Amino acid sequence: MELRNLIAASVCFLLGLLTAGFAEEPFSFESTPGQLPKTVIPERYEISITPDAANGTTTGSVTTKIKVLKPVRKIVLNALELDVSDARLVQPEQIALKSSIDPDKQTLTLEASTEFAPGDYTLALKFRGKIGTTSQGLYGVKYKTPAGAEKMMLATQMEATDCRRMFPCWDEPVYRAVFQLTVVVPEKQLAISNTSTVSEAPVGEGKKKVVFAETPSMASYLMLFCLGDFEFVEGEVDGVKLRILTTEGKAATGQYALESTKKILHYYNDYFGTPYPLSKLDQIAIPGGFGGAMENWGAITYNENYLLFDPKTSSETTRRSVFEIVAHEVAHQWFGNIVTMAWWDNLWLNEGFASWMATKTTDHFNPEWESWLTANADKNRAMSLDARKVTHPIQQPVATESQAMDAFDEITYQKGQAFIRMIENYLGENDFRAGIRAHMAKHRYSSTTTADLWNALGAASGKDVRAIAADWTEQPGFPVVSVEAECADQKCRIKLRQERFAVGDKNVPNLEWQIPVALSTGTDTGYELLKGAKAEIARNGCDGVLHANTGDGGYFRVQYSPELLANLRKNINALPAIDRLALLNDTWALLEAGRVPASAYFDLAAALKNERTLAIWQQILQSLQTIDEMQVGSSQRPDFQVFAVSILKPQLEWLGWSAKAGESSQVEVLRSSVIRALGRYGDQETIAEIRNQFGKFEKDPDSLSRDLREPVIQTAGRYADTATWEALHRLAIQAPTTEEKRLFYSGMQAARDPVLAKKTLELSLTNEMSVLDASRNVANVARLGENDRLAWDFARENAHILLAKVSSMGRNGYFGQIVSESSDATFAVELETFVKEKLPADALPETEKISDEIRVRADFKKRLLPEVNQWISERKSAPQSP
């Protein structure tokens, strides 16, 4: 079985590399991939569930109206960890069915003694199930109330393939159906589902029966059931009732999310041209539980860290994150819920679009946040991964449930977002929105493929979107566009050449893309569609600064001739911030690929010594941190850290330690980043002030402003002694919210002292942390505390206990994430050996991605550090600050 899985995964990967030129067709039910036979389709489910939280079990029944398309004796649907006690087909007489569950295929087969003809039937099943401890299917979340009492709430997480854990169903997205849920639950608790409550009545023994309205036709992964002692704030917009639901004592911190939702939902009603179709939208804060947010139709769930905001204690970064994540999940109510991808190979249609829409909406309502500049960091992280040989196309083959879980990655989200933005910029906002509205109207309550979207955008814009898009969604990787120019008679003759951009492997197959290249000569700006390997273009103007990918709307790198790069560096401060940032990112990426020396990046950064833009500083800070991480254990690290301090100290001088009247929130975030970096690089003056502020904070939590909480806590933890570690531990245990708990635990995880790091690691084996935070604890100790060897050995020794705390969504890459930021190639070998010996073959593709990343970073380290050290050495006498 394991060998077959490995072969299948390898074949899928090879197919992904060979999809160039393949043109996907519009949606067709018959041709949609999947594991279930397309002989029977569900139309309406009536589900009844009685959970027993104390014993971790459920009893239930499901009656499904089905349509048989072809003569069959067997009905095959999905079920996992369920015990089916009775199965009958009604037509209208009852026919007993023999049931068998295949746990490997996660299917339930129901067999009749005779064949039954095409037509409409009712399938009736009774079953027993489990309440899990990790976020898959129906699961329980333990938490403490402000009074210290321990309670449990129930929640569901069905995406990608876990609805089958709660009740038998056709658990593939193409099988849309109506769902109507009934639950029997404790009288004093509040039950929530996708739709509003129709009726609620006592049934004795302290229980009540709650009946919910039927849903629109939808995919099974959007099903939601929550149960608990909830409090909430509520409101309304465009006739839709809104609630933010929390555990006890936290409702007030949902107010910011509520007000944000009012803006966002109204904006989407207008943008999509199709109104939100349900009467209510609940958003539920789960204390621990799972790692992100889930767009269940009409009842979105969030880890409370991503939904709740306390103006007194929450950081500015948290405030921005709440707005953008709410915008992302609410966007899914249209793109994902009203219109759904037919199969997981088109997951990016959901996630890439929602990511793009969230950034667009955040920028619309909060322009001062410069959201597209900030999103550049996510795009460049995706490009870094996409430049390697182990990347995959946006639209990747998915054959198994495990592969569906692995599809939720940076290529799906961030590359998807960046590509959609590139297409919108090329088509223009109005034509793009017209195409989206037409797509939404045509495929409402249906499934689609990318071809359907391209057809709608093409019809609205008059451009061959499908031909352009196929290169970007069906091929792996992306191009680098080389730019040269000659000027004569006020005509600029620009030479463009494309090739595949690769890091770590120069032998990847070369590919070509149709590339919308925005070019500016300073006096002449416009798009050129680069269709072949090279092109020559004439533009007006020779006196300005030639710049390609103007506005950084493209998903490609740009490499300039030495003359053009020198001119850009000379005039960099006259470029818009987005173009300054793009030039920095491209130069760093070219350095990673070995196409330019380190001096190209540092000379460019040095030209930005008076820079005040947050996103640009974050890029420089991230580059410095990458180099510092590679310097761990090196005798030259102190010299590098002195250099880093010399860059950052002038920034702290103008930022100051305290907020000034009228300063922007951008400055608040930058102050936090600079102070944290100075602490990292060992600046004694900064560390002394941080210790002083932490001491005051222990006595009076209100003494520490919200923007300084993270740098102070993490830096205090980084240099902690036993007393400081224990103080952080007390604060973590007492903290009332997930945000605060994670902050104090991050201080403990940042401890470089291996004795303290070991004590932090051991918390993963206890029940002190939430299941989710316990599973993440080991990787955080490796990353924040520079204790990757200690964390890796601990993970291997306690693999069984740790894996039990990880949901199916993150299991395949769990061990790799512990060492994923290492630049020591030894970890790549040890990781591969461990996974092959201890884990199912399904985990190997994710392992290969991470081990390749480690090897690429190790190679980069060998090339980079001597050049960096030489550059610093040459400037020791007169350090320059970007």
Protein Blocks (a to p, Z undefined) as FASTA:
>chain_A
ZZmmmmmmmmmmmmmmmmgoiacddddfklpgcjbdcfbccfbdcddddddfknopacdd
dddddddfbdcfbdcdddehiacfbdcddfkbccdddddddfklopacdddfbdcdeddd
dddddddddddfbdehjaddddddfkopacddddddfbfblmmmmpgcdfbfklgcdddd
dddddfkbccddfbdcfbdcdebjhiacddddddddddfklgccdddddddddddeehia
cdddddehilmmmmmmmmmmmmmmmmmmmmnopacfbfbdcddddehjimbdcfbehiac
ddfklmgccfklmcfklmmmmmmmmmmmmmmmmnomlpccfbfklmmmmmmmmmmmmmmm
mmmmmmmnommlmmmmmmmmmmmmmmpmkbccfbacdfbfklmmmmmcfklmmmmmmmmm
mmmmmnopklmmmmmmmmmmmmgoiacdfklmmmmmmmmnopafklmmmmmmmpgcjddd
ddddddeehiacdddddddddehiakbccddddddddddehjagcddddfblbdcdddeh
jkbccdehehilaccdddddfklmmmmmmmmmmpcfklmmmmmmmmmmmmmnopacfklm
mmmmmmmmmgcbfklmmmmmmmmmmmmmmmgopaklmmmmmmmmmmmmmmmmmnombdce
hiafklmmmmmmmmmmmmmnopaklmmmmmmmmmmmmmmmmlpcfklmmmmmmmmmmmpc
fklmmmmmmmmmmpmbfklmmmmmmmmmmpmblklmmmmmmmmmmmkbcfklmmmmmmmm
mmmnopmkmmmmmmmmmmmmmmmmpcfklmmmmmmmmmmmpcbfklmmmmmmmmmmmmcf
klmmmmmmmmmmmmmmmmmmmmmmmmmmmmmmmmmmmccdZZ
